[in-house]
Structure formats: structure tokens, C-alpha cells
């Protein structure tokens, strides 16, 4: 990602409605789907600002692998995370196998997803969990995707194809950020009409004004409740729960 994106993520992680709601949702999924043994051994690949890595420690030992050395140093210094510098598919500085692996908004940065997924499968215990999130819907492509160095946005079919070719059985895949999709789509389309999609861009996401941030957070809480019972048919992101095939 662009350095400006990493710096902004540190500030956003605690406050932005989407970051908070996503983290809460993912921690709930981990609590429900990880193997029952505790303490678990977990690997968070591409942890970036690392707050979810820190909070995953409620389940057991967590190792975070992050390609950006400054971000890894921040996670070690400020958040007490075991953060190591490395990258998929062939530079993961870890040993042994894991009960759970998280790949959260990482796959879209990788040119060839399949070798990366196969590398993770080799690190996952036979009953282990792979939890994946990716950005969805190619029509939402904007300067934001350029700033964070995305290679693609997914639809359900393309994510399923990549995960299965990587050697995983997908137990569940759902869109999320669904109820707020009209708002996000309008913003992205307006931005594209106003400025086009540049070849380079700076990360410009910021929390909305406090009342709007709180209202959108409440909408995301409602969506999280719905996701406990239903797969959402469309949204700006996808989440997948995977096991060994």
C-alpha cells in the first residue's frame, strides 16, 4: 500500500465506523468457527495497523506477518504484537502449523492468488480455519483502490474460484457492507465523475462527522445481526470461511 494509507489506517482503526464494525464482526466469526482447543495458535497475514491481531490474542497465541517494516515495528512497539516482516507466498517467517489464519483485505493485493493460498494451506492444521475478506464489486473501482494498490475487486464467483483452486473448501461466503452500499456507490461514482480514476492517488479515507459516524455504525451493527442468520446478496466487501478441501 501507499505509505499514506498505512499512516491513515493507524488513526482510523479505533474510530471509523467501518473499521470498528468489521473488526467486531470478524472477531465474532473467529470465536464461533475456530477449533475448540484453547489456547489456539493463530496467524494474521498482512495485519497492517494490527488492532485485530492484538484482539485475536483472546483466543491464544497470535503471530502477525506484515510486508511493511515500519508497520511491523509499530505493532511490536505500540501494540505488543509478535509482528514479523514477511510476505506471501515464499517469505513467511513462521514455523509449524496454525489453528486459524486470517487473510483480511490482502488477497486483492497479490498478483497471483493461488500460490499464496496454497502456501497458507500448508501452514493450516487439517481442522483449521482460514478467514478471508476482500473488496467486492468491480464497478466500485476508484482512486481509493489505486491508493491502496489493489489489483482487483471480487464478486462471489471469482473469490470462490480462487479459494477452491488454492485448495480450500468454502463453508460460507457472504457479502457485507450491504445496507450502506447505496451510499458508498454514490460516493465512488461521484468521485470518478469528478476526477476520473488516476494512475496514482493518496489514501483519503477519514471518519465522517461524529453523528454520521455513529449512525453508520448503528447500521453496521444491524447488518452484523442479519449476517448471523443470512448471507447478504450484495455489498462492497466479501467474507469467506474456509477449511482444507
C-alpha positions as CSV (number, residue, x, y, z in Angstrom):
1,X,0.0,0.0,0.0
2,X,1.0,3.6,-0.3
3,X,2.7,4.9,2.8
4,X,-0.1,7.4,3.3
5,X,-2.5,4.6,3.5
6,X,-0.6,2.9,6.3
7,X,-0.4,6.1,8.3
8,X,-4.1,6.8,7.9
9,X,-5.1,3.3,8.9
10,X,-3.4,3.8,12.3
11,X,-5.7,6.7,13.0
12,X,-8.8,5.2,11.5
13,X,-8.7,1.8,13.2
14,X,-10.2,2.9,16.6
15,X,-12.8,5.3,15.4
16,X,-14.1,4.8,11.8
17,X,-17.4,3.1,11.8
18,X,-16.5,0.6,9.1
19,X,-13.2,-0.4,10.7
20,X,-14.8,-0.9,14.1
21,X,-17.8,-2.9,12.7
22,X,-15.6,-5.1,10.5
23,X,-13.3,-5.9,13.4
24,X,-16.2,-6.8,15.7
25,X,-17.8,-9.0,13.0
26,X,-14.5,-10.9,12.3
27,X,-13.8,-11.5,16.0
28,X,-17.3,-12.9,16.4
29,X,-16.7,-15.2,13.4
30,X,-13.4,-16.4,14.8
31,X,-15.0,-17.1,18.2
32,X,-17.7,-19.2,16.5
33,X,-15.6,-21.1,13.9
34,X,-12.1,-21.7,15.3
35,X,-11.3,-25.2,16.5
36,X,-12.4,-25.6,20.1
37,X,-9.0,-26.1,21.6
38,X,-7.5,-23.2,23.6
39,X,-5.2,-21.6,23.5
40,X,-5.2,-21.6,19.7
41,X,-2.3,-20.8,17.5
42,X,-3.2,-18.0,15.0
43,X,-1.5,-16.3,12.1
44,X,-2.7,-12.9,10.8
45,X,-1.2,-12.3,7.3
46,X,-0.9,-8.6,6.3
47,X,-2.1,-7.3,9.6
48,X,-1.4,-3.6,8.7
49,X,-2.5,-1.5,11.6
50,X,-2.7,-4.6,13.8
51,X,-5.6,-3.9,16.1
52,X,-7.3,-7.1,15.1
53,X,-4.1,-9.0,15.6
54,X,-3.9,-7.7,19.2
55,X,-7.6,-8.5,19.9
56,X,-7.2,-12.0,18.4
57,X,-5.0,-12.8,21.4
58,X,-8.1,-13.5,23.4
59,X,-8.1,-16.9,21.5
60,X,-4.4,-17.7,22.1
61,X,-1.0,-17.0,20.5
62,X,-1.0,-14.6,17.5
63,X,1.7,-14.1,15.0
64,X,1.3,-11.2,12.6
65,X,3.2,-11.1,9.3
66,X,3.4,-7.7,7.5
67,X,5.4,-6.7,4.5
68,X,5.9,-3.1,5.6
69,X,8.8,-2.9,8.1
70,X,7.6,0.3,9.7
71,X,4.1,-1.1,10.3
72,X,5.6,-4.3,11.9
73,X,7.8,-2.2,14.2
74,X,4.8,-0.1,15.2
75,X,2.8,-3.2,16.0
76,X,5.6,-4.6,18.2
77,X,6.3,-1.2,19.9
78,X,2.8,0.2,20.5
79,X,0.5,-2.8,20.5
80,X,2.6,-5.6,21.9
81,X,2.1,-7.9,18.9
82,X,4.5,-10.5,17.7
83,X,4.8,-8.8,14.3
84,X,7.3,-10.1,11.7
85,X,8.3,-8.8,8.3
86,X,7.4,-11.2,5.5
87,X,5.2,-11.7,2.5
88,X,3.3,-14.4,0.6
89,X,3.9,-16.9,-0.9
90,X,7.5,-17.7,-0.1
91,X,8.7,-15.3,2.6
92,X,6.6,-16.1,5.7
93,X,8.9,-16.1,8.7
94,X,6.9,-18.7,10.7
95,X,7.3,-22.3,11.8
96,X,4.8,-25.1,12.4
97,X,1.1,-25.1,11.8
98,X,-1.8,-23.0,12.9
99,X,-5.4,-23.5,14.1
100,X,-6.5,-20.4,12.3
101,X,-5.2,-18.0,9.6
102,X,-6.7,-14.6,8.8
103,X,-6.2,-13.0,5.4
104,X,-8.1,-9.7,5.8
105,X,-8.1,-7.4,2.8
106,X,-4.9,-8.9,1.5
107,X,-5.7,-11.2,-1.4
108,X,-6.6,-8.3,-3.7
109,X,-3.0,-7.0,-3.4
110,X,-1.5,-10.2,-4.8
111,X,-0.9,-10.7,-8.5
112,X,-1.3,-14.5,-8.4
113,X,-3.6,-15.6,-5.6
114,X,-3.3,-19.3,-6.0
115,X,0.3,-19.8,-4.9
116,X,-0.3,-17.6,-1.9
117,X,-3.4,-19.6,-0.9
118,X,-1.6,-22.9,-1.3
119,X,1.3,-21.6,0.9
120,X,-1.3,-20.8,3.6
121,X,-2.9,-24.2,3.3
122,X,0.5,-25.8,4.1
123,X,0.5,-23.8,7.4
124,X,-3.0,-24.7,8.4
125,X,-3.9,-27.7,10.6
126,X,-6.4,-30.2,9.0
127,X,-9.3,-28.9,11.1
128,X,-8.1,-25.3,11.0
129,X,-9.9,-22.1,9.8
130,X,-8.9,-19.7,7.0
131,X,-10.9,-16.4,7.3
132,X,-10.7,-14.2,4.2
133,X,-12.1,-10.7,3.4
134,X,-11.7,-8.9,0.1
135,X,-13.2,-5.8,-1.5
136,X,-16.1,-6.5,-3.8
137,X,-17.8,-5.3,-7.0
138,X,-15.5,-4.1,-9.8
139,X,-17.9,-1.2,-10.6
140,X,-16.8,0.4,-7.3
141,X,-13.2,0.7,-8.5
142,X,-11.9,4.2,-7.7
143,X,-8.9,6.3,-6.6
144,X,-9.2,4.5,-3.2
145,X,-8.3,1.2,-4.9
146,X,-5.4,2.9,-6.6
147,X,-4.1,4.4,-3.4
148,X,-4.0,1.0,-1.6
149,X,-2.6,-0.8,-4.6
150,X,-5.4,-3.2,-5.3
151,X,-5.1,-5.5,-8.2
152,X,-8.8,-6.3,-8.4
153,X,-12.1,-6.2,-6.7
154,X,-14.1,-9.5,-6.4
155,X,-17.5,-10.9,-6.9
156,X,-18.7,-14.0,-5.1
157,X,-17.9,-16.3,-8.0
158,X,-14.3,-15.1,-8.5
159,X,-13.5,-15.3,-4.8
160,X,-14.9,-18.9,-4.7
161,X,-12.8,-19.9,-7.7
162,X,-9.6,-18.6,-6.2
163,X,-10.2,-20.2,-2.8
164,X,-11.1,-23.6,-4.3
165,X,-8.1,-23.5,-6.7
166,X,-6.0,-22.7,-3.7
167,X,-7.1,-25.9,-2.1
168,X,-9.8,-24.8,0.3
169,X,-13.4,-25.9,1.0
170,X,-15.5,-22.8,1.4
171,X,-18.0,-23.3,4.2
172,X,-19.6,-19.9,3.8
173,X,-19.2,-16.8,1.7
174,X,-21.2,-13.6,2.0
175,X,-21.1,-10.0,1.0
176,X,-21.0,-7.4,3.7
177,X,-21.2,-3.6,4.0
178,X,-24.6,-4.2,2.2
179,X,-27.0,-1.8,3.9
180,X,-24.7,1.1,3.2
181,X,-23.9,0.1,-0.3
182,X,-26.1,2.8,-2.0
183,X,-24.2,5.5,0.0
184,X,-20.8,4.1,-0.9
185,X,-21.7,3.5,-4.5
186,X,-22.9,7.1,-4.9
187,X,-19.7,8.4,-3.3
188,X,-17.5,6.4,-5.5
189,X,-19.3,7.2,-8.7
190,X,-19.4,10.9,-7.9
191,X,-15.7,10.8,-7.2
192,X,-15.0,9.0,-10.5
193,X,-17.1,11.5,-12.5
194,X,-15.5,14.4,-10.8
195,X,-11.8,13.4,-11.0
196,X,-11.6,10.1,-13.0
197,X,-9.5,7.3,-11.7
198,X,-5.9,8.4,-11.6
199,X,-2.9,6.2,-12.1
200,X,-1.6,7.2,-8.6
201,X,-3.6,8.5,-5.6
202,X,-3.2,9.2,-1.9
203,X,-5.3,7.5,0.7
204,X,-8.1,9.9,1.6
205,X,-10.5,8.0,3.9
206,X,-11.4,9.8,7.1
207,X,-14.1,9.3,9.7
208,X,-17.3,11.2,8.8
209,X,-18.6,13.8,11.3
210,X,-19.4,12.2,14.7
211,X,-23.2,11.9,14.3
212,X,-22.9,10.3,10.9
213,X,-20.2,8.0,12.1
214,X,-22.4,6.9,14.9
215,X,-25.4,6.4,12.7
216,X,-23.5,4.4,10.1
217,X,-22.0,2.4,13.0
218,X,-25.6,1.5,14.1
219,X,-26.4,0.4,10.5
220,X,-23.4,-1.8,10.5
221,X,-24.4,-3.3,13.9
222,X,-27.8,-4.1,12.4
223,X,-26.1,-5.8,9.4
224,X,-23.9,-7.8,11.7
225,X,-27.0,-9.2,13.4
226,X,-28.5,-10.1,10.0
227,X,-25.3,-11.8,8.9
228,X,-25.7,-14.2,11.9
229,X,-28.7,-15.6,10.1
230,X,-28.4,-14.8,6.4
231,X,-25.8,-14.4,3.6
232,X,-26.1,-10.9,2.1
233,X,-26.7,-10.9,-1.6
234,X,-24.6,-7.9,-2.4
235,X,-22.2,-5.5,-0.7
236,X,-18.9,-3.7,-1.1
237,X,-16.9,-6.5,0.6
238,X,-16.9,-10.3,0.9
239,X,-16.1,-12.6,3.8
240,X,-15.3,-16.3,3.4
241,X,-14.9,-19.0,6.0
242,X,-12.7,-21.8,4.7
243,X,-11.3,-25.2,5.6
244,X,-9.0,-27.8,4.0
245,X,-10.6,-29.3,0.9
